[in-house]
């Protein structure tokens, strides 16, 4: 399938059958998230991969007991930085410069401009910005899953603070933003599987502005 065909194929799977997704496919889905574009290339988020049934069982009530959390093969938790700090920003650019074979001085002016921007904003505002970057990776992971014919259910319906505490994300200075169960649809038990995909028609979606 090409991407458009895959997006027509996919839907927010409501019931999964517990079948395991091959690790190589999970790796590709995570890699799509890792390669996602982010503001200034900072990649201010991480992906936590969970397969342990006991841990998924603990997460389920935090996620309103949505069955996909239990029945999925892999549960991906997208977690954004809780704040932008000078150390984090400089670490990103030092690694970037080292891999490109250029001195840190090559990006120092740009780094200073970023520090002037982020360090003058509240932690809450900075986390919201980082979370927006996590959503870009989240979207690409969903698209890659569809191309691989792996079902995925995008979820925001969970208690972020309780999930953060359960996973110990505070020690990584991260906060959960979204979760993505990966697996395969239970064709017999999913009420949504045969319903038509409905989106805005193009003429109501695209706004063309003439100069």
N, C-alpha and C positions, 0 to 999 in steps of 0.2 A: 504493500500500500504506500502511496505517497502521503504527504502530511495531511492534505485536505481530506483524502479518503479515510485516513486514520482518525481524524477529528469527527467525521461523520459516524465512524464505527463506535467511538468511545461514548460512554455516558457515566454518570455518577453511580457506579454500581452499588446497589443497596443490599445485596446478599452475595457473599463469597463462599466458595465451596471448600476452602481449606487446603487446596492443592498448592504445593510449593512452586514458587517461581525460581527458575534456574538462576544461580548466583551470577552468571555472566550477563544475564539480562538486567538484574538489579544493579550490577556494576555500571552498565551503560546508562541506566536511568539516573543514577547518582552522578555519573560523569557529565551528563547533560546539564544538571544543576550546577556542577562545579565550573563548567565552561560558560555559564550565563554571563551576559554583560552586567556590570554594576557601576555605579557612579564612581568615577576616578579609579576604577579597577580595584577598589578596596576589598571587595568580597566580604562584607560585614555580616556574614552568617555562616552557620555550620549545619550539616545534616546528621542527625542521630539515627542510626539504623537499629531497629529492635526486632528480634526474632524470638526471644524467650517467651514461651507461653505464659509463664507465671507473671512476668512483667506486663505483658499485654492484658492479662486478667486484672491487674491492679490499675491499669490505665482506663479500662472500659468504663467504670463508673464515673471517672473524671470526664469522660467523653460521652456522657449521657447514655451510656450502655448501648452505643451503636454497635451492632453485631460485627461489622467489618473489622473493628479493632481486634476482636478475638479471632475471627475466621481468616484474616489476611495471612499471607505468607511472610511479608516484611512490612513493618510499620516505620515510615520515615517521619521524623520530627524535624521541621525546619525551625531553627533557632537563631535569632538575630542578636547582634551585639547589644548589650544594655546601654552602651555609650561609646562615643568616639573619644579616644585618648591620644595624646601625642605618641605614646609608646606603640600603640597599635598602628597608627598611620605610618610612623617611621619604619616599623618592622616590615610592613607591606612593601614600601618603596625600596628599602635596603635589599630585600629578596629580589624584587623586580630588577633593580640595577645590577645586582650580582649575576643574575641569569642572563642579562643582556650585555654584560661585560663593560658597563659604564660606571664611573664613580658616583657616589652619592651627591656630589656637588652638581651633577647634571640635572637633578630634579629638585634641588634645595629650594629654589624660588617657588616652585609649584607646591611643594610640601608646606612651606610657610604660609602660602595662601590658604591651603586647606585647614591648617591649624588655626588661622585667624577666623575662619568660618565656623568650624565645628566647636572649638573650645570656648566660643562666646555664646553657645546655645545651651539650653538645659539638657540634662540627661534624657528627659522624657521626649523632647523634640528630636534629639539625635537617635534615640531608639526607634521612634516612628519612621525616621528616614531609613534606618538600617532595615527595618521590617519591610519597607517597600522594595528594597533590593532583594530581600529573601523571596518576595513574591515573584520576582522575575525568574529566579531559579526554580521555584515551585511550578510555575507555568511550563517551563521547558521540560521539567521532569514528567509532568503529566503528558505533554506531547510525545516525548520519547517513549513513555510507556505505551501509548496508543500505537505508535509505529511498530512496536514489538508485540502488539496484541496482548499486552498485559493490562488487566483492569486496575483502575485506580479511583479512589473516592476522595476528592478534595474536602477537607474538613476544617472549619473554624469553630465548630460547636463543642468546645471543651473548656474546662477551667484552666486558664493559662498558669495561674499562680500555683495551683495544686500540682499540675504536671511538672512545672519547673522544680518544685520542692521534691517530688518523687524522683526525678532524674538527676537531682543535684546540679542543675544548670547554673546556679549562682556561682559555684566555684570556677566555672568557665567564663563568668561574666556574660552569660547569654540569657535570653528570654524566648520562650516558644512563641511562634507566630501561627503556624499551621501544621497539620498532620496529614499524611498521605498513606493510607493503607494500600498495599499492592497485593494482587492475587488474581483469581479467576472467578468469573461470574457463576453463580448457581442458577442456571437457566430455569430450573423448576421452581425455585423459591424467590425469585426477584420480580416484584410487581412492576418494575420500571422497564424491564428488558425489551418488551415488545411495543412500548409506546413510542410514537413518532417524536424525533428530536425537533424541538420548536425553538427558533431564534427569531429575532427581528428580521423582517425582510430588508434586503439591501437598501432599498429606497428610503427606509426609515432609520437605517443605521449609518449610512455615509452622508456626511454633509459636505457639499462641494461649494467652496467660496470662489466666486469669479472676481478677478481683479478689475 
